[in-house]
Every structure is written in structure tokens, then in C-alpha cells.
């Protein structure tokens, strides 16, 4: 079972599936991290800071939208 099934992880769309495919397809423009857009998560984003402050870790670099309880 994944950590998501136990409520220990959250994905904020878009997310990368284990097979490397990003979902949903209309989120693909947000995969390019060189162009900062509204709603994209970065280390200084309010949502990222809130998750980290509540004992989550952020899997930036592989799946920028995945937060998981430490």
C-alpha cells in the first residue's frame, strides 16, 4: 500500500506516476521548472512552507507535487 492510502502523503496536481508519466495532461506546462507560474510549488511557496511546518517532507526534483509525512 502506498503512503497515500494511509493519509501519510499528498500529491498536488500535476504529479508524476511511477511509470514517469505526468498527470493530468493539462498540467504538463508546469513540469518545466525554468518558468515560474502561479500555482507552481517552490521552496518559498506558502503551500510548501505550510506542509514542511507540519512535519511533511517535499520530494522536489523527482515529483515536485509530492508531500509525505516524515
C-alpha positions in Angstrom: 0.0 0.0 0.0 1.2 3.5 -0.8 1.6 6.2 1.9 -1.3 7.9 0.2 -3.6 5.1 1.2 -2.7 5.7 4.8 -3.1 9.5 4.6 0.6 10.0 5.0 1.2 11.6 1.6 -0.5 14.2 -0.6 0.0 15.0 -4.3 -0.9 18.4 -5.6 -1.5 18.2 -9.4 0.3 17.6 -11.6 2.1 14.6 -10.3 4.4 12.0 -11.8 3.2 8.4 -11.9 5.6 5.6 -11.2 5.9 5.0 -14.9 7.2 8.5 -15.4 4.0 9.9 -17.0 2.7 13.2 -15.7 -1.0 13.6 -14.8 -3.2 15.3 -15.7 -2.1 16.1 -19.2 -3.1 19.8 -19.0 -0.6 20.1 -16.1 2.4 19.4 -18.4 3.3 23.1 -18.9 4.0 23.2 -15.1 6.6 20.5 -15.4 9.1 22.9 -16.9 10.5 24.5 -13.7 12.5 27.2 -15.5 9.4 29.4 -16.0 7.7 30.3 -12.7 3.9 30.4 -13.0 1.1 31.0 -10.5 0.3 27.8 -8.6 3.7 26.2 -9.1 5.4 25.0 -5.9 8.8 26.1 -5.0 10.7 26.1 -1.7 9.4 29.6 -0.9 5.7 28.8 -1.8 3.2 29.3 1.0 1.8 25.7 0.5 5.3 24.2 0.6 6.2 26.1 3.7 2.9 25.0 5.4 3.4 21.3 4.6 7.0 21.4 5.8 6.0 23.2 9.0 3.6 20.4 9.7 6.2 17.6 9.5 5.9 16.8 5.8 8.9 16.3 3.5 8.8 17.6 -0.1 10.1 15.4 -2.9 11.3 18.3 -5.1 13.4 17.2 -8.0 11.6 14.0 -8.7 8.0 14.8 -8.0 7.6 18.5 -7.2 4.0 18.0 -6.1 4.5 15.2 -3.6 4.5 15.8 0.2 4.9 13.0 2.6 4.9 12.7 6.4 8.5 12.4 7.7 
